[in-house]
Amino acid sequence: MGQGSDGAAIVHDKQMGFSRTDFVRTLPRVFGPDACQVAGDRATWSDGAGRRVEIEMGPERERRIALIRLPYMDVRLRLTGFTDAEAAAFMVRFDRSYQRGGG
């Protein structure tokens, strides 16, 4: 397995509309129960076959709209050992895991 088309880690920076607690609580939807290790501002996952995901969580902040307060934080995902196609498929799964329903 490669590391993207240029051989480097594939990095995605995202702004997530979640509190840190809710973000961490949702990680098992992406990786499965007990598959992701969380320590401080980092979460890591490895499949034992060379693929690894490292997630750096920025500080939790708050966006205010009138009287509404919404938590958010910056997140950096670093994927190593993934081909471009595998990384794209992983990001689709990641994004779907964090989608919220609404009407």
Backbone torsions as a table, in degrees:
resi	resn	phi	psi	omega
1	MET	NA	142.1	-177.5
2	GLY	-95.7	-172.9	178.2
3	GLN	-126.1	68.4	-177.7
4	GLY	72.8	169.6	-174.2
5	SER	-68.6	-23.8	-178.7
6	ASP	-102.3	4.9	177.3
7	GLY	84.9	-4.5	-179.5
8	ALA	-95.5	167.6	174.2
9	ALA	-63.1	149.3	177.5
10	ILE	-97.4	123.4	-174.3
11	VAL	-117.4	133.8	175.6
12	HIS	-125.9	124.3	174.2
13	ASP	-102.7	130.7	-177.1
14	LYS	-136.0	152.2	170.0
15	GLN	-108.5	117.4	-173.3
16	MET	-106.4	131.5	179.3
17	GLY	-85.5	60.5	-177.7
18	PHE	-140.0	152.2	166.7
19	SER	-74.9	162.0	177.9
20	ARG	-60.0	-41.2	180.0
21	THR	-59.3	-48.0	-179.8
22	ASP	-67.9	-36.5	178.4
23	PHE	-62.1	-48.9	-179.1
24	VAL	-66.1	-38.9	179.5
25	ARG	-62.6	-27.1	-178.3
26	THR	-86.1	-16.6	-177.9
27	LEU	-52.3	-38.5	178.9
28	PRO	-60.7	-23.4	174.6
29	ARG	-65.3	-30.7	-179.1
30	VAL	-83.0	-49.0	-169.5
31	PHE	-105.8	-13.6	-174.1
32	GLY	96.9	160.4	-177.8
33	PRO	-64.8	136.1	176.2
34	ASP	61.1	15.3	-178.2
35	ALA	-92.8	-17.7	-176.4
36	CYS	-112.1	134.4	179.0
37	GLN	-100.0	129.0	179.4
38	VAL	-116.4	127.7	176.9
39	ALA	-143.3	112.8	-179.6
40	GLY	63.3	-124.3	-178.0
41	ASP	-92.3	12.9	-177.1
42	ARG	-127.9	145.9	170.5
43	ALA	-128.2	138.5	-179.9
44	THR	-133.2	149.1	177.1
45	TRP	-143.3	141.8	175.9
46	SER	-141.8	142.4	-179.3
47	ASP	-95.5	1.6	179.9
48	GLY	79.7	-4.3	-179.9
49	ALA	-116.7	19.3	175.5
50	GLY	103.5	-10.7	177.3
51	ARG	-91.5	138.3	-176.7
52	ARG	-144.6	141.8	174.5
53	VAL	-124.0	126.9	174.0
54	GLU	-116.3	130.1	-179.8
55	ILE	-117.9	121.8	175.0
56	GLU	-102.0	124.1	-179.4
57	MET	-103.1	124.5	176.6
58	GLY	-77.4	178.6	179.7
59	PRO	-66.0	146.8	176.1
60	GLU	-73.0	132.5	178.9
61	ARG	-125.2	-179.0	-176.3
62	GLU	-135.6	131.3	175.4
63	ARG	-104.0	130.6	-178.5
64	ARG	-112.1	131.3	175.0
65	ILE	-130.7	105.6	-172.9
66	ALA	55.0	-119.4	-179.3
67	LEU	-94.1	0.4	-178.4
68	ILE	-89.0	136.2	177.0
69	ARG	-121.0	123.3	-177.1
70	LEU	-120.0	126.5	178.1
71	PRO	-75.0	150.6	171.8
72	TYR	-157.7	162.8	177.1
73	MET	-155.8	154.1	174.9
74	ASP	-83.7	142.2	-179.4
75	VAL	-134.3	135.4	174.8
76	ARG	-117.6	123.1	176.3
77	LEU	-105.5	128.3	178.0
78	ARG	-118.5	113.0	-178.0
79	LEU	-104.3	123.7	176.2
80	THR	-122.4	147.2	179.7
81	GLY	82.5	6.2	-179.9
82	PHE	-100.7	141.7	167.2
83	THR	-75.6	168.3	177.8
84	ASP	-58.6	-42.8	-179.1
85	ALA	-65.8	-41.6	178.3
86	GLU	-65.0	-40.1	179.1
87	ALA	-65.0	-41.6	178.5
88	ALA	-62.7	-43.0	178.9
89	ALA	-64.7	-40.2	177.9
90	PHE	-62.4	-44.6	-178.5
91	MET	-65.0	-33.7	174.8
92	VAL	-63.0	-46.0	178.6
93	ARG	-63.1	-42.6	178.6
94	PHE	-59.9	-51.5	-177.8
95	ASP	-62.3	-41.4	178.5
96	ARG	-64.7	-35.8	179.9
97	SER	-64.7	-27.6	-177.8
98	TYR	-102.2	4.4	176.6
99	GLN	-69.0	145.1	175.6
100	ARG	-113.6	139.8	176.9
101	GLY	-76.0	161.7	179.2
102	GLY	-177.6	174.9	-178.5
103	GLY	-141.2	NA	NA
